Amino acid sequence: MASSSSFLLLSLIALSLSLSSEARTFPPLVKGLSYTFYNTKCPNLGFIVRNYLRQEFQKDIGLAAGLLRIHFHDCFVQGCDASVLFTGSGSEQSAPPNLTLRQSAFKVINDLQALIERACGRVVSCADIVTLAARDSVALSGGPD
């Protein structure tokens, strides 16, 4: 009995160690891309996005869902391009599936872009801003971080 429970415990420990080490590895990158690009180009990027969203969510937590939805509508099989941010006749924002996206969430993206450009210049892509906002929306609203 003791040996089977010891075996089960060791198996669970080994499984958790293998899962935790897998969680820290990143998928292979396409040549020219880097997970750490903004560490030197805009070192406060994560703080700027999270701090601003934290303030906005205190006023309206529903923005979290709106930002995640913008990200969902922007990204397709080949990636995200921030084309959902374009306005005007014939733009993605005027397409029927996107008519119900929250305008207040678009305002948050525009505000973030202005904050980031003041701090770092025009180095952060709009697609990355949309992605970071969606990621932090999930974390700040109680999801995984």
N, C-alpha and C positions, 0 to 999 in steps of 0.2 A: 504494500500500500504506500509506504513512504517513498519507495523508488519510483512508482508511477507518478506521484504528485511532484517529486523532484524533477522528473523528466519533463512534466508539463510546465513547471515553472521555468526551467532552463530553455525550453522551446519558446515560451512566451518572451523571455528576455532576448533570445537570439532574434526572434521575429521583430521585436520593437527596435533593436539596434540596427537591423538591416533596413527597416522602414525609415528610421530617423536619418541614417546615412544617405539613403536615396532621396529624402526630402531636401537635403542640402546640395545635391548635385544639380547642375543646370543642363538643359538639353544642348546639343551642339549648336553653335551659331553659324550663320551665313558669314562668309568672309567679309570683313569690314565692319561688322557689328560688334558691340561690346556691352556687357552688363554693367560696366562701371564708367561708361562714357561721361555721365553727368557728375560723377564724383569730383572731377577736376573742372569741367565746363560750367557747372552750376551746383556747387556743393550744398547749398541750402534748399534745393528743389523740393525734396521730400517734406521738409519742415514747412515751407511756404504753402504747399498744397494742403497738407494735413491741418495746419493751424487755421488757415482760412476756412476750410470745410467744417472744422469743429465749431467755429463761430457761427457759420451759416446754419448748421444743423440745430443749434440751440434755438434759432428762430423758426426753422421749418425742417423737421426730420424727413419730410416727404421728398426733399431734394435728393436724398440718397438714392431713392428708387428712380427719380428722374435722370440722374447722372448715369446710373447703371444702364438705364434704357437707351440713352443716347449712345453709349458705347456699343451696346448690342446692335443698334440700328446702323452704326457706322462700320462695323467689322464684318467682313465676308471671308470666304475661303482663302483669298490671297492676302489678307491682312486688313489693317485699319488705315484709313487715309484722311480722316477728318472732313470728308466731303459733305457729311451731314450738317456741318456748320455753315455751309454756303446758303445764302438767302437769295430771294428773287424768283422771277418767273422761270420755270423749268428746272429749278434747283432741287436737290434731294429733300430739303426741308418742305418744299411744296408738294412733294409726292404723297399720294394718299396714305401709305403706311406710316408716314412720319408726321402727319398733321396733328396727332395727339401727343407729340413729345412736348414736355413742359417748357414753356418759354423761360421760366425762372431758372431752369437748369442750364439753358443756353447762356443766360446772363452770368451765371456762376462761372462757366467756362471762359467767357470773355473777361470777367474780372480777374480770374486766375492768370490768364494770358498777360494781362496788363501788369499784374504784380510780378510775375516771373520775368517779363521783359525789363522791368525797372531794375530788378536785382541782377539779372544775368545777361541782358541783351537778348537778341533774337536767336538764341541757340537751341531752345527747346521747341520741338515740333508740336503743332496743334494736336496731332494724333496721339503723341505722348501725353499731352496735358489731359485729353479726354480719358486715356487709359489710366493715368495716375488718379484722376478724380474718381473713376469707377472703382478702382482698387481700394482707395481710402474710404469711399462711401460704404463699401461692404464692411470694412473693419470698424469704422466709427459708428455703424448702426448695429453692431453686435455680432457681425459675422467673423469668419476667420481672418487673421491678419498675416 
